[in-house]
Amino acid sequence: MRPTESMPTAGRLIAALLLGGLAYYASSIVIAIWPVEYNFGRFREVCGLTGVLMGWRVIGRRLGRGLMAGIGAGLTGLGAMLFWLFLLLSFNEMIGRSLDLRYTGPFEALNGMFEIGYSWALNIMHPRLWYLLVGGSMAVGLISELFSPKEKS
């Protein structure tokens, strides 16, 4: 790890803000295309905060290596963000269902968590959303790369 890797930079700040904004906007689209009535609660805020964290930690750590690496960093940040969102949101839903006594044991609850994540993944298979996420994350990586300090060879 480079000594400056954990230092705040303009590229990290830009990546965090842009990916957080992208996640917040994409969550609005998810709410609009969701097939059933569902109480989303603080869904947008959780998505935005996760985007900010992944923009800072994942994308920001991979900046300074060129424009193509910036695009790759944006896509990596998108993958990390989606992983953590599916994990957090399906865990939250599983806890709610387990408090309603829908599961008989912890392994059934854990299995239910993965079933919830899988069903949610199927619900968001919408082209408009994926064009936004993939194109937006590539743009986030590219713009953040323009504001990052360059790595010395």
C-alpha positions as CSV (number, residue, x, y, z in Angstrom):
1,M,0.0,0.0,0.0
2,R,1.3,3.4,-1.0
3,P,1.6,5.9,1.9
4,T,-0.7,8.3,0.1
5,E,-3.3,5.7,-0.7
6,S,-5.4,6.5,2.4
7,M,-5.1,10.2,2.0
8,P,-8.1,12.3,0.8
9,T,-7.8,13.5,-2.7
10,A,-10.0,15.4,-5.1
11,G,-10.5,12.3,-7.1
12,R,-11.7,10.3,-4.1
13,L,-14.1,13.1,-3.2
14,I,-15.5,13.3,-6.8
15,A,-15.8,9.5,-7.0
16,A,-17.7,9.3,-3.7
17,L,-20.1,12.1,-4.6
18,L,-20.8,11.0,-8.1
19,L,-21.2,7.3,-7.2
20,G,-23.4,8.2,-4.3
21,G,-25.6,10.4,-6.6
22,L,-25.7,7.7,-9.2
23,A,-26.9,5.2,-6.6
24,Y,-29.5,7.6,-5.2
25,Y,-30.9,8.3,-8.6
26,A,-30.8,4.6,-9.6
27,S,-32.7,3.7,-6.4
28,S,-35.5,6.0,-7.6
29,I,-35.7,4.1,-10.8
30,V,-35.8,0.8,-8.8
31,I,-38.7,2.1,-6.8
32,A,-40.5,3.1,-10.0
33,I,-40.1,-0.3,-11.8
34,W,-40.7,-2.5,-8.7
35,P,-43.5,-4.9,-9.6
36,V,-45.4,-4.9,-6.2
37,E,-46.3,-2.4,-3.5
38,Y,-43.4,-2.5,-1.1
39,N,-42.4,-0.2,1.8
40,F,-38.9,0.9,0.8
41,G,-38.3,3.1,3.9
42,R,-34.9,4.6,3.7
43,F,-33.9,2.7,0.6
44,R,-32.7,5.7,-1.3
45,E,-30.5,6.9,1.6
46,V,-29.0,3.5,2.1
47,C,-28.2,3.2,-1.6
48,G,-26.7,6.7,-1.7
49,L,-24.5,6.1,1.4
50,T,-23.3,2.8,0.1
51,G,-22.4,4.5,-3.2
52,V,-20.5,7.2,-1.3
53,L,-18.5,4.6,0.6
54,M,-17.7,2.5,-2.4
55,G,-16.8,5.6,-4.4
56,W,-14.3,6.6,-1.7
57,R,-12.9,3.2,-0.8
58,V,-13.1,1.2,-4.0
59,I,-12.9,3.7,-6.9
60,G,-10.7,6.2,-5.0
61,R,-8.1,3.6,-4.2
62,R,-7.7,2.7,-7.9
63,L,-7.3,6.2,-9.4
64,G,-4.2,7.7,-10.9
65,R,-3.3,5.0,-13.3
66,G,-4.8,6.3,-16.6
67,L,-8.2,6.8,-18.3
68,M,-8.9,3.1,-19.1
69,A,-8.0,2.1,-15.5
70,G,-10.4,4.8,-14.3
71,I,-13.2,3.3,-16.3
72,G,-12.3,-0.1,-14.9
73,A,-12.3,1.4,-11.4
74,G,-15.8,2.8,-12.0
75,L,-17.0,-0.6,-13.0
76,T,-15.3,-2.3,-10.0
77,G,-16.9,0.3,-7.7
78,L,-20.3,-0.5,-9.3
79,G,-19.8,-4.2,-8.6
80,A,-18.8,-3.6,-5.0
81,M,-21.7,-1.3,-4.5
82,L,-24.2,-3.8,-5.9
83,F,-22.7,-6.6,-3.8
84,W,-23.0,-4.7,-0.5
85,L,-26.4,-3.3,-1.3
86,F,-27.8,-6.8,-2.1
87,L,-26.2,-8.2,1.1
88,L,-27.4,-5.3,3.4
89,L,-30.9,-5.0,2.0
90,S,-31.6,-8.8,1.9
91,F,-30.2,-9.1,5.4
92,N,-32.5,-6.4,6.6
93,E,-35.5,-8.1,4.9
94,M,-34.5,-11.4,6.4
95,I,-34.4,-9.9,9.9
96,G,-37.8,-8.5,9.4
97,R,-39.2,-11.8,8.2
98,S,-37.5,-13.7,11.0
99,L,-39.1,-11.3,13.6
100,D,-42.4,-12.3,12.0
101,L,-41.4,-15.9,12.8
102,R,-41.4,-17.0,9.2
103,Y,-38.2,-19.1,9.6
104,T,-37.8,-22.1,11.9
105,G,-34.0,-21.8,12.4
106,P,-30.9,-19.8,11.5
107,F,-30.0,-21.8,8.4
108,E,-33.4,-21.4,7.0
109,A,-33.2,-17.7,7.6
110,L,-29.7,-17.5,5.9
111,N,-31.1,-19.5,3.0
112,G,-34.0,-17.1,2.9
113,M,-31.6,-14.1,2.7
114,F,-30.1,-15.5,-0.4
115,E,-33.5,-16.2,-1.9
116,I,-34.5,-12.6,-1.2
117,G,-31.3,-11.3,-2.9
118,Y,-31.9,-13.5,-5.9
119,S,-35.5,-12.4,-6.3
120,W,-34.5,-8.8,-6.0
121,A,-31.8,-9.3,-8.6
122,L,-34.5,-10.6,-11.0
123,N,-36.8,-7.7,-10.2
124,I,-34.2,-5.1,-11.3
125,M,-33.3,-6.7,-14.6
126,H,-34.5,-3.7,-16.5
127,P,-32.4,-2.3,-19.5
128,R,-32.9,1.4,-18.6
129,L,-31.6,0.8,-15.1
130,W,-28.5,-1.2,-16.3
131,Y,-27.6,1.3,-19.0
132,L,-27.7,4.0,-16.3
133,L,-25.6,2.0,-13.9
134,V,-23.0,0.7,-16.3
135,G,-22.7,4.0,-18.2
136,G,-22.8,6.1,-15.1
137,S,-20.2,4.1,-13.3
138,M,-17.9,4.3,-16.3
139,A,-18.4,8.1,-16.4
140,V,-17.8,8.3,-12.6
141,G,-14.4,6.4,-13.0
142,L,-13.4,8.6,-16.0
143,I,-14.3,11.9,-14.3
144,S,-12.7,10.9,-11.1
145,E,-9.5,9.9,-12.9
146,L,-9.3,13.4,-14.4
147,F,-9.2,14.9,-10.9
148,S,-6.9,12.4,-9.3
149,P,-3.1,12.8,-8.8
150,K,-1.1,10.7,-11.3
151,E,0.8,7.7,-10.1
152,K,4.6,8.0,-10.7
153,S,6.2,5.1,-12.6
